[in-house]
Amino acid sequence: MTYTSPLAETLAPDVLERFERYVRVDTQSQRDRESCPSTPGQLDLARMLVGELKDADLEDVDLDDNGYVFATLPGPTGARVIGLLAHLDVSPDAPGAGVEPIVHHAYDGSSIELPRGGTVLDPLEMPVLAGKVGHDIVTSSGDTLLGADDKAGVAEIMAAVAYLSANPELPRPTLRVGFTPDEEIGEGASLFDIDRFGAECAYTLDGSQPGELQDETFSAVEVQLTVHGVDIHPGWANGRLVNAARLAARILDALPADTLTPETTSGREGFIHPYEVQASASRAEVRTILRDFDDELLDRHVALLTRTAAEVVAAEPRARLQVEVRRQYTNMLRHIETFPEVVEMAERAIRAEGLEVVRTPIRGGTDGSLLSAMGLPTPNLFTGGSEYHSVREWASVQDMASAAATIVRLAEAWADGTPA
Ligand SMILES: [Zn+2]
């Protein structure tokens, strides 16, 4: 028995069926968007969800022009209003079109070889997967991501509210459901209408392993460095060419490599991560994300990057450096601390599902980071997916069912109205 409860086992077929349907819709978001949502596929999924929310008899089902889906599962008169959120889009960091999910029933603990791209899920390199013997594991076909981030969250919320709607005797507050576009490009909260949503707090279902309850995220800054060189036909370049691509390479080389990188840090350590370089002799752009849980340390990382770039470029007086610093989101902890009930109720729900509460800081951000700062305290709950943003992404059906069941327990916890 790998299900955490009979409730989870009851919900599992619906969660899986929805999940397999949602992941097939190409909802990959695109950076540098010109509209919201950044890609039309997100609207396809949004419309599908609108239909399914109506089929489940939810009220006020609405898709706005920006791709936000809102709906209400009403509680008794005077009930508190609690939000459930997941994002429609998938990461632009791995192929996201043509996802064909595969269910590997009753996983036996061995390597899972996927049919395409030579992709292998090796339990020796994936200790979390190694712990899922007996589970039904869903993967992609190997040449795309799976999209459990965050269609697992979408499927779990949909299955839970459909179940509550079909079982009106079960206790619940008023639940507001929200599905948001463009989370993976950091824009999920930017056009989110908190007043119209109308909840006093919310939960994103956008985490990973069972029991996870996250009320702390990175604080995040993106820096774009643009180096302007002097380009000229290489035949006439002697003494005149200033190669921006070489200057960008020098900047990268001057940054710390054995520390302060994503690949050398863990836990509460922050990093400087140049993730995209576009360079020609005349112009080079270096895009870098900087992360830390501590805002003061984050400012120091920004200073280190900009100082390093300025020093490298200053050595070549004919070159010019442009620096753009953009704050992306801040650690949600300080906003959630003021509303301890939101965490207490989640802990109660997780324990009611027979799971241990796992409190880990998120080495990333969620829609909840910005929403919490905007006045809607929004911690994050687990979904049962792993290896996000890669072709090795996978999810456990049993763990997704646990997440859906935890939502039903969460409804029960909030129905009582008062904290423990
Ligand atoms: Zn996500």
Boltz pocket constraint, residues with backbone or C-beta under 6 A from the ligand:
constraints:
  - pocket:
      binder: B
      contacts: [[A, 87], [A, 149], [A, 150], [A, 183], [A, 206]]
      max_distance: 6.0
